[in-house]
């Protein structure tokens, strides 16, 4: 005898009344919408995983290549990672920058290099970093405790210095003194083999004449660095005259240092005026009996103008011939 088949009751949804809701969802007859076939589900999952992997790889790539803006705590940044090229900032400009950051937030990221262990070295963006630090110290607001930054991977110290100089040249041009100072300091630190190599690399876009002028300012840096209060404000004309005077007189640098220390100028115009006066030829006092020459030896006349360290001695006459210069130099060496 054949076994009877047991009939299972119909699913409830088969007999569900047709309503506006299930008609919209399941068709005009209220039929159930079946789930996708397993192979379609697997294909969809694989596509989602591939898309996620692609986004992750792009994020890693953007971070490594310095294309991803990141929020970095101010306390994690080594400001002196590089010797800074900018040695002076205008108070009015900094006040305007702080006002902009306070009102609109940071619009342009700075450049950092990852030093490891959660530390970052500053490449460029010193003014923005200082302005945000000032705002955080003033307000204590959390929004000023971090800074937007791009992580760079310079090939070496030379490229890092170049990036710093180029960024400052574009945003707020450096003065010749600041240019000369960073080139000299980079050479002194061993980043470049010598000063000429530093000038050629850091200012490769400048003309040879401009690089020559920057190199001329190096003598001012070597003689007066630390004594000048506003070196970035020295004009090209005054700087070239000052460099020429320092080269011609080996004692001038020490005299200028003493003069600047005694005067303690409070503004760029005051300091530049002091330097300009020091370069003018000293005028003899009107009542000085030494303004006319006097014979100090047969055929030799001495004229003296000025007093003290500003005095100038001029010898003239037929007695200066022969080996007089050699004898005078020898006497000066014995007397010093």
C-alpha positions, 0 to 999 in steps of 0.5 A: 500500500502506498504511503500517504504524503503529509501535506504541510499547511500553506505559508501565511503570507501566501494567503495574506490579503492584498493591501496597499503596503504589501502590494507596493512591496511585494507586487500586485498579488502579495507574493513574497520577495525572495532574498538574492541568490547566494552567488549574488550575495557573495558577489556583493560582499566581495565588491564591498570588501574590495571597495573598503580595501581600495579606500584604506590603501588610498588613505595610507598612500595619501598619508605617506605622500603628504596629501592627507591633512591631519590634526596634530597636537601642538605639544607634539611638534619640535619647533627647532627641528630645523634652524629657522630662517625667519628671525623676526616677525612683524607684530601687526602681521601676527596680530592679523593672523591671530584674528583670522585664526580666531574668526575663521580657523586654520585655512592652510596646513603646515608641513611636518616630518614624522620623527617617530614616537608621536613626535613631529618636526616642523618644516614650514608654517612657523608663523601659523604654529606660533599664532595658534600657540599664542591663542591657546595660551590666551584662551585655553580653548581646545580648538587651538590646541591642535594644528592641521598639518601635512606629513612630508618625507623629504629625501634629506636635510637639504630638501627639508631646508629647501622646503622651508625657504621656498614656503617662506619666500612665497608667503612672506619674502625673506630679507637678504640677511635672513637668507644669508643667515640660514644658508650660513647656518645650514653650511655650518651644521654640515647640511651642505659642504660649504656656503656656496653649495648652500646658496646654490641649492636654497636659492636655485631659482634666484639669479646669480646676481641675487645669490651674490648679494645674499652671499655678501650679507653673510659677512654681516651675519658673521660679524653682528649676529646676536647684536642686531635687534632687527636684522631682517629689516636691513635694506639691500643698499645699507647691507651692501655698504655695511658688508663692504665696510666690514670687509675693508676694516677688520675692527669695525665689527667689534666697534659696531657690536659695542655701539649697538649694545650701548644704544639698544635700539628699539625699532628698525629705523633707529637701528638702521640710522645707527648703522648708517651714521657709523658708516659715514666718514668721521668729520673732524671737530671744527675747533680741532688743531689736528684737522690740518696735517703736520710733518712727523718725519722728513717728507711725511705728513700726518692728517688726523680726523675724528676722535677715539675709535672713529679717528682716521689717520692719513699719511702722505708725502714723498717720504712714503716711498721705498720700503716704508710700508713694510717698515710701518707694518712691521712696527704695527705688528710689534706694537700690537 
